[in-house]
Amino acid sequence: MRGSLDGLSKTLKRQNPEPVVEKVSNPAEMTRAIARLDRFNLTRTPNFEPRRGAATPAYVAAARAPLLFMPIKGGPELSVEDWLAGVDGVATRDLIRDMTQRDLKLWMRDRPGHRRFTVLAHPLERAHRVFCERILSTGPAAFGRIRRILQRSFDLSVPEMMPDPSYGPDRHRAAFETFLTFLRANLAGQTTVRVDAAWAGQAQVLQGYSEVALPDEIIRPHEMAEALPRLAAAVGGAPHPVPVMRAATPVSLQSIHDRALEALVQDIYQRDYQLFGFRDWTPDQAA
């Protein structure tokens, strides 16, 4: 039969009633060790970005050489693709694209010894390139709807049509800083705008790639000229030089770069700076 107690027995005794420090032989060391615990991960670099998928259709494979480029949007994609085509002496239209995950698995299976690689971009240069190509530009690749949202909600001041002869460095710097302010809110999940792959954290993009395959090599932008030919030689490819294809921007990053912009980008992309060891941007890091 089930029943209920009228109350706790008055004969019950608390087990081990002594303070915790009296139950260990090294209370001072224990106290110091507990003080160092970060129970709530307060010292961890925060990451509010949504998870990203593997994005397999964006991968680009060489026409014949066992090389697979896993691009990060906003980086030096055109330069790398031109180099990848040059390894086999073909045009960029001959590169293998739009692979499904099944296509990718077959490609890797049929090419033992293949190499997968990606090329990073300095966060400040990447953000500036994306701003110029996607927000400032009024061409077919521009994000017109996001541009209008920035004008309405973040007071973005840019010409209605580009090029505009009245648009100079001072105005460009102010507009770029507005875009960075938007990025900080967007990556923190504080806007209704999608986190586009063009400005998502590079670490977050690579984490998404890991669902299918990780790159064998992560190449820094200033290392491209040496690292890519070495990579081609490792798989028996031709030592094709890496072309330099600068982004066409109406105002150069060098002409507006300052400490305030650098600090803002480092705040936005803390995780990328921490994981990939980026330093302050300098013109020789351009890709």
MARGUZA-322417 format. One record per atom (N, C-alpha, C, O): residue in three letters; x, y, z. Coordinates in steps of 0.05 Angstrom, whole numbers, plus 5000, padded with zeros to 4 digits. Example, Ala and Ser with C-alpha at 12.3 -4.5 7.8 and 13.67 -1.06 7.14 Angstrom:
# MARGUZA-322417
ALA526448865156ALA524649105156ALA526449345156ALA528549345169SER525749555142SER527349795143SER525850015157SER526850235161
# end
This chain:
# MARGUZA-322417
MET501749765000MET500050005000MET501850255000MET503950265012ARG500850454986ARG502250704986ARG501350895008ARG498950895014GLY503151035020GLY502451215041GLY504151455040GLY506051465025SER503651645057SER505251895058SER506251935086SER504951865105LEU508652045088LEU509752105114LEU508552355126LEU508052555112ASP508152345152ASP507152585165ASP509352795168ASP508853025172GLY511852705167GLY514152885170GLY516652725171GLY516652485173LEU518952865169LEU521552735170LEU522152645198LEU521352765218SER523552415199SER524252315225SER526152495239SER528052605227LYS525752545265LYS527452725280LYS530152595287LYS531852715299THR530352335280THR532852195285THR534852215262THR537052115264LEU533952325239LEU535752345216LEU538052535222LEU537752735235LYS540352455211LYS542752615215LYS544052685188LYS544152515171ARG544852935186ARG546253015161ARG548952875159ARG550452865178GLN549452775135GLN551952635130GLN554152835124GLN553653025109ASN556452795134ASN558752965129ASN558153265132ASN558253415112PRO557453345155PRO556553635158PRO558853835157PRO558354075157GLU561353745157GLU563653925158GLU563754095132GLU562854005111PRO564854335133PRO565254495109PRO567054345089PRO568754175097VAL566754415063VAL568254275042VAL571254295047VAL572754105042VAL572254535055VAL575054575058VAL576354395079VAL578754345079GLU574654295097GLU575654115117GLU575753825109GLU576653645123LYS574753775084LYS574553495074LYS576753435054LYS577053205045VAL578453625048VAL580553585029VAL583253655042VAL583353795062SER585353535031SER587953575043SER589353835032SER591353925044ASN588353945010ASN589654184998ASN587554394992ASN587154464969PRO586254505013PRO584154705008PRO585054954993PRO583455064977ALA587455044998ALA588355284984ALA588655244954ALA587755414938GLU589755014946GLU590054954918GLU587254914905GLU586855004883MET585454784919MET582754744909MET581355014904MET580055054884THR581655204923THR580455464920THR581455614896THR579955734881ARG584155594891ARG585355734868ARG584355604842ARG583855744822ALA584155334842ALA583255194817ALA580355264810ALA579755314787ILE578655274830ILE575855334825ILE575555624816ILE573855684799ALA577255804826ALA577056084818ALA577656124788ALA576756314776ARG579155934777ARG579955964749ARG577855844730ARG577955884706LEU575855694741LEU573855574724LEU572155784710LEU571355984723ASP571555744685ASP569755924670ASP567255764664ASP566755674641ARG565555734684ARG563255564682ARG561355644660ARG560155464648PHE561055894655PHE559155994635PHE560456084609PHE559256234594ASN562956004605ASN564456074580ASN564556374575ASN564256464552LEU564956524596LEU564956814593LEU567356914578LEU567357134567THR569556754578THR571956844564THR572056734535THR573956794521ARG570156584527ARG570156474500ARG569256684480ARG567456844486THR570556694457THR569756874436THR566856824428THR566356594419PRO565057014430PRO562256954424PRO561756904395PRO563157014378ASN559856734388ASN559256664360ASN556256624358ASN555156424366PHE554956834347PHE552056814344PHE551256754315PHE548856754309GLU553156704298GLU552456654270GLU550956384267GLU551456194281PRO549056384248PRO547756124243PRO549655934230PRO551556004216ARG549155674234ARG550755474222ARG550455484192ARG548255554181ARG552555404178ARG552455404148ARG552755124139ARG554054954152GLY551755064115GLY551954804103GLY554554774088GLY556254944088ALA554854534076ALA557354474062ALA557754634036ALA559954664027ALA555554724024ALA555654893999ALA557254753977ALA558854883963THR556854493974THR558354343954THR558254453926THR560254453912PRO555954563916PRO555854663889PRO557754893884PRO558454963861ALA558755023905ALA560655253902ALA563455153897ALA565155323889TYR564054903902TYR566754803899TYR567554803870TYR565854763852VAL570154843864VAL571054853837VAL573454663834VAL575454693848ALA573254473816ALA575454283812ALA576854333785ALA575654433766ALA579454273785ALA580954303760ALA579854123738ALA578653913744ALA580354193713ALA579354033691ALA580553753691ALA579153553686ARG583253733697ARG584553473698ARG586153423723ARG586053203734ALA587553623733ALA589253583756ALA587453523781ALA585253623783PRO588453363799PRO586853283823PRO586853503844PRO587853463866LEU585853733837LEU585853973854LEU582954063858LEU581454093838LEU582154123882LEU579454213888LEU579654473904LEU580754483926PHE578454683893PHE578354943907PHE575754963922PHE573654943910MET575955023948MET573555053964MET573455353971MET574555443992PRO572155513955PRO572255803957PRO570755913981PRO568755793990ILE571756133991ILE570256294011ILE569356553998ILE571056703988LYS566856593996LYS565756823982LYS566957083993LYS567357104017GLY567357273975GLY568557523983GLY571557523982GLY572857733986GLY572757293977GLY575657263975GLY576657283946GLY575157373929PRO579157213941PRO580357243914PRO579557003896PRO581256863885GLU576956963893GLU575956733878GLU576856743848GLU577756533837LEU576556973835LEU577156983807LEU580156923801LEU580856793782SER581957033819SER584756983815SER585356683818SER586856573802VAL584156553837VAL584656263842VAL583556103819VAL584855913810GLU581156163810GLU579956013788GLU581556043762GLU581955853747ASP582556283757ASP584256333733ASP586856163736ASP587756043716TRP587956153759TRP590355993764TRP589755693760TRP591255553748LEU587455613771LEU586755323770LEU586355243741LEU587055013733ALA585155413725ALA584955353696ALA587655343682ALA588055173665GLY589455523690GLY592155523678GLY593755283684GLY595555213668VAL593255143706VAL594754903713VAL594454693691VAL596354543685ASP592054673679ASP591554483658ASP591554613630ASP590954473610GLY592054873629GLY592055013603GLY589355023590GLY589055003566VAL587255073606VAL584555083596VAL583355353604VAL584555513618ALA580855403594ALA579455653602ALA577955603628ALA577455373635THR577255813642THR575755773667THR573055643663THR571955523681ARG571955663639ARG569355533634ARG569555233634ARG567555093636ASP572055133631ASP572454843631ASP572854723659ASP573054473661LEU572954883679LEU573154783706LEU570654633714LEU568454693704ILE570854453732ILE568654283741ILE567154433764ILE568354503784ARG564554483760ARG562954633779ARG560354493785ARG559654283774ASP558854613803ASP556154523810ASP555954233817ASP554054093809MET557854143833MET557753863841MET555853813864MET555453983881THR554453583863THR552953503886THR554853363905THR557153313899GLN553853293929GLN555553143948GLN556252873936GLN558552783941ARG554552753922ARG555152493909ARG557352533888ARG559252373886ASP557052743872ASP559152803852ASP561852843865ASP563952743856LEU561852983887LEU564353043902LEU565652793912LEU568052753910LYS564052613923LYS565052363934LYS566252193911LYS568352063915LEU564952193888LEU566052043866LEU568652173855LEU570552033848TRP568652433855TRP571052583846TRP573452503864TRP575552453854MET573052513890MET575152453909MET576052153907MET578352093908ARG574051973904ARG574651693902ARG576351633877ARG578151463878ASP575751763855ASP577051713829ASP579751853827ASP581151813807ARG580452013846ARG583052163845ARG584552123871ARG584852313887PRO585651893875PRO587351853899PRO589652053899PRO590952093878GLY590252153922GLY592452353924GLY591552633917GLY593252813915HIS588952673914HIS587952943908HIS588553133931HIS588953053953ARG588353393925ARG588753603945ARG586353793945ARG585553883923ARG585353853968ARG583254043972ARG584454293985ARG586054264004PHE583654533976PHE584854773988PHE582855003988PHE580955003973THR583355194005THR581855444005THR583755674009THR586055634018VAL582855914002VAL584556154005VAL582956354022VAL580756434014LEU584156444044LEU582956634061LEU583256914049LEU584756964030ALA581757104061ALA582157384054ALA582257544081ALA580957464100HIS583757754082HIS583857914106HIS581058014111HIS579758124092PRO579957994135PRO577158074140PRO576558364132PRO574358414122LEU578458544135LEU577858824128LEU577758854098LEU575858984087GLU579558734083GLU579558754054GLU577058604043GLU575858704024ARG576458384055ARG574058224046ARG571558394049ARG569858404031ALA571158514073ALA568858674078ALA568658914058ALA566558974049HIS570959034053HIS570959264034HIS570259174006HIS568759313992ARG571358943998ARG570758843971ARG567758783968ARG566558853948VAL566658653988VAL563758583988VAL562058833988VAL560058853973PHE562859034003PHE561359284004PHE561259413976PHE559259503967CYS563659423963CYS563759553937CYS562259393916CYS560959513899GLU562459133916GLU561258963895GLU558258913900GLU556758883880ARG557458893925ARG554658813930ARG552859043939ARG550459033934ILE553959243953ILE552259453964ILE552559713949ILE550559843941LEU555059803945LEU555560053932LEU554860033902LEU553760223890SER555559813890SER555059773861SER552059763855SER550459683872THR551359853832THR548559833823THR548259643799THR546359643784GLY550359473796GLY550359283774GLY548659033779GLY547359023800PRO548758843761PRO547058603764PRO547758423788PRO546058273798ALA550258443798ALA551058283821ALA550458413848ALA550958293869ALA549358653847ALA548858803872ALA546558693887ALA544658573876PHE546558733914PHE544358653931PHE542558893935PHE542759043955GLY540858943915GLY539159183916GLY537359213940GLY537059423951ARG536058983947ARG534158993970ARG535659053996ARG534659214012ILE537958924000ILE539458974024ILE540559264024ILE540659394045ARG541259364002ARG542159643999ARG539959834009ARG540460024024ARG537459784000ARG535259954008ARG534759934038ARG534060134051ILE534959694049ILE534659654078ILE536759824093ILE536059944114LEU539159814084LEU541359964097LEU540860264095LEU541360414114GLN539760354072GLN539160644069GLN536960724089GLN536960944100ARG534960544092ARG532660614108ARG533260584138ARG532460754154SER534560364146SER534860294174SER537560374186SER537760404210PHE539660414169PHE542260484180PHE543360754169PHE545660824173ASP541660894155ASP542361164144ASP544761144125ASP546461324126LEU544960934110LEU547160904090LEU546861124069LEU544761154057SER549061274064SER549061484044SER550861404021SER553261424023VAL549661313999VAL551061243975VAL549561353951VAL547161393953PRO550961393929PRO549561493905PRO547461293895PRO547861053899GLU545361393882GLU543361213871GLU544361063847GLU543460833842MET546361173833MET547561033811MET550561073813MET551561283820MET551960853806MET554860873805MET555760813776MET554560653763PRO557960933767PRO559761123782PRO558461403785PRO556761483769ASP559461543805ASP558561813811ASP560961983817ASP562361933836PRO561562183800PRO564062343804PRO564162493831PRO566362563839SER561862533844SER561862683869SER562462503893SER562662593916TYR562662243887TYR563062053909TYR566062023914TYR567561893898GLY567062143936GLY569862143942GLY570661973967GLY568861843978PRO573161983975PRO574161823998PRO572661874024PRO572061684038ASP572062124030ASP570762184056ASP567962054057ASP567261924077ARG566462084036ARG563861964036ARG563961664035ARG562361524047HIS565961564021HIS566261274019HIS566961154046HIS565960944053ARG568761284061ARG569461184087ARG567061174106ARG566660984120ALA565461384105ALA563061394122ALA561061184115ALA559861054132ALA560761134089ALA558860924079ALA559860654087ALA558360474095PHE562460604084PHE563660344091PHE563360294121PHE562760064129GLU563760494137GLU563460464166GLU560560394173GLU560060234191THR558660514159THR555860444163THR555360154156THR553960014170PHE556560064134PHE556259784127PHE557459594148PHE556259394154LEU559759674159LEU560959504181LEU559159504205LEU558959294219THR557859724211THR555959734234THR553659534229THR552759404247PHE552759534204PHE550659334197PHE551659054200PHE550258884211LEU554158994191LEU555258724193LEU555358634222LEU554758404228ARG556158814240ARG556358734269ARG553558654279ARG553358454293ALA551458804272ALA548758734281ALA547858474266ALA546558304279ASN548358454241ASN547458224225ASN548657964235ASN547257764238LEU551257964239LEU552557714248LEU551857644277LEU552257414285ALA550857844292ALA549957784319ALA547057714320ALA545957674342GLY545757684297GLY542957604296GLY541057814304GLY538857764313GLN541858074300GLN540158294308GLN538758434285GLN537658654289THR538858314261THR537358424239THR535658204226THR535957974233THR533858284209THR532258094194THR533458014168THR532357844153VAL535758124161VAL537158064136VAL538757804139VAL539857754160ARG538857654118ARG540357394118ARG543257444123ARG544357654116VAL544657254135VAL547557264137VAL548557144111VAL548656904108ASP549357314093ASP550157224066ASP552957094068ASP554657174084ALA553456904050ALA556056764050ALA558256964043ALA560556914050ALA557657184030ALA559757374023ALA560957514047ALA563157614046TRP559457534069TRP560557664093TRP560457494118TRP561057584140ALA559557244116ALA559557064139ALA562457024148ALA564357044132GLY562856954173GLY565556904184GLY566856674169GLY565556474163GLN569456714162GLN570856504147GLN571056244163GLN570956034151ALA571356264189ALA571456024205ALA568755884204ALA568755634204GLN566656034204GLN563955914203GLN563555774176GLN562255564175VAL564555894154VAL564255764128VAL565755504127VAL564755304117LEU568255504138LEU569855254138LEU568555044156LEU568754804150GLN567355124177GLN565954934195GLN563654804180GLN563154564183GLY562254954163GLY560154834146GLY561354634126GLY560154424121TYR563654704114TYR564954524095TYR565654264108TYR565654054094SER566254264134SER567154024147SER565053804148SER565653574153GLU562553874142GLU560453664141GLU560953464118GLU560053244120VAL562453554098VAL563153384076VAL566053324074VAL566953094072ALA567653534075ALA570653504073ALA571953764082ALA570953984075LEU574153744095LEU575753974102LEU577954024082LEU578953824070PRO578854264077PRO581054314059PRO583654204071PRO584054214095ASP585354094054ASP588054004063ASP589754244070ASP591454224088GLU589354464055GLU590954694060GLU589254944062GLU587454984046ILE589755114082ILE588555374085ILE590655584079ILE592555614095ILE590355724057ILE592455904047ILE591756194053ILE589556284048ARG593756334065ARG593356624070ARG593756774044ARG595156684026PRO592457004042PRO592557154016PRO595357224007PRO595957203983HIS597057304026HIS599857384018HIS601557134012HIS603857174003GLU600556894016GLU602056654010GLU601356533983GLU602556333975MET599356643970MET598356513945MET600456473924MET600656263912ALA602156673920ALA604156663898ALA606056423901ALA606956313881GLU606656343926GLU608356113930GLU606855853936GLU607655643926ALA604655873951ALA603255633960ALA601755493937ALA601755243936LEU600555643919LEU598955513898LEU600755363878LEU600155133872PRO602955473867PRO604655313850PRO605855073864PRO606154863852ARG606455103890ARG607554873905ARG605354653907ARG606054413905LEU602954733910LEU600654543912LEU600354393885LEU599854153885ALA600554543863ALA600354423837ALA602554223832ALA602154003821ALA605054303840ALA607254123836ALA606953863852ALA607953653843ALA605653883875ALA605353643892ALA603553433879ALA603753193886VAL601853513860VAL600153313846VAL600953283817VAL599453173801GLY603353383810GLY604353343783GLY603453543763GLY603553493739GLY602353773773GLY601353973755GLY603454173746GLY605654163757ALA602854333727ALA604654533716ALA604954763736ALA603054833749PRO607454873739PRO607855093758PRO606855363747PRO608355543741HIS604255383744HIS602955613732HIS603055843752HIS602255813775PRO603856083743PRO603856313762PRO601056403770PRO599156353755VAL600856533792VAL598256623802VAL597756903792VAL599357083797PRO595556943777PRO595057213767PRO594057403789PRO592757313808VAL594757653787VAL593857853806VAL591457993794VAL591658143774MET589057953806MET586658073796MET585358233818MET583758133834ARG586058483819ARG585058663840ARG582058723836ARG581158753813ALA580658743858ALA577858823856ALA577659113847ALA579159283855ALA575759163829ALA575359433818ALA573559593838ALA571159563838THR574859753854THR573359913874THR573560203867THR575660293859PRO571360363871PRO571460643863PRO573460803881PRO574561003872VAL573860713906VAL575760843924VAL577360613937VAL576160423946SER579960643937SER581660423948SER581360403978SER580860603992LEU581760173988LEU581760134017LEU584160284030LEU583860394052GLN586360294016GLN588760424027GLN588160724033GLN589260834052SER586560844016SER586061134019SER584161204042SER584061434050ILE582761004053ILE580861054075ILE581660904101ILE580460944122HIS583660724099HIS584360554121HIS585360724145HIS587060894142ASP584260654169ASP585260784193ASP584760594217ASP583660374214ARG585660674240ARG585560514264ARG582660444272ARG582160234282ALA580860644268ALA578060604276ALA576760384260ALA575360214271LEU577260384234LEU576060174217LEU577259904224LEU575859704225GLU579859894229GLU581159644236GLU579959534262GLU579459294264ALA579559704282ALA578459614308ALA575659514305ALA574859314318LEU574059644288LEU571359554283LEU571159284270LEU569559114278VAL572859234250VAL572858974237VAL573858754256VAL572858534256GLN575858824272GLN576858624291GLN574758544312GLN574658324321ASP573058734319ASP570858684337ASP568758504323ASP567658324336ILE568158554298ILE566158394283ILE567158114279ILE565557924282TYR569658084270TYR570657814263TYR572757724283TYR574957634276GLN572057734309GLN573957654329GLN574857364325GLN577257304328ARG573057194318ARG573656904316ARG575656854293ARG577456694295ASP575256994270ASP577056964248ASP579857064255ASP581856934248TYR580057294268TYR582657394276TYR584057204296TYR586457164294GLN582457084314GLN583556914334GLN584556644321GLN586756554327LEU582856524304LEU583556264293LEU585556274271LEU587256084269PHE585656484255PHE587356494232PHE589756684236PHE591456714218GLY589856824259GLY592156984265GLY592457234248GLY594757324243PHE590257354239PHE590457594223PHE591657824239PHE591157854263ARG593257984226ARG594258234238ARG592958464225ARG591158434208ASP593658714233ASP592558954220ASP593058934190ASP595158844181TRP591159034175TRP591359024145TRP593459224136TRP593759444146THR594959124116THR596959294102THR596659234072THR595659024065PRO597359424055PRO596959384026PRO598259134015PRO597359023996ASP600559044027ASP601858814016ASP600358544023ASP601158334013GLN598258564039GLN596658334045GLN594358304025GLN592758114027ALA594058494007ALA591858493988ALA591958243971ALA594058143963ALA589558143964ALA589457903946ALA587557953923ALA587157783907
# end
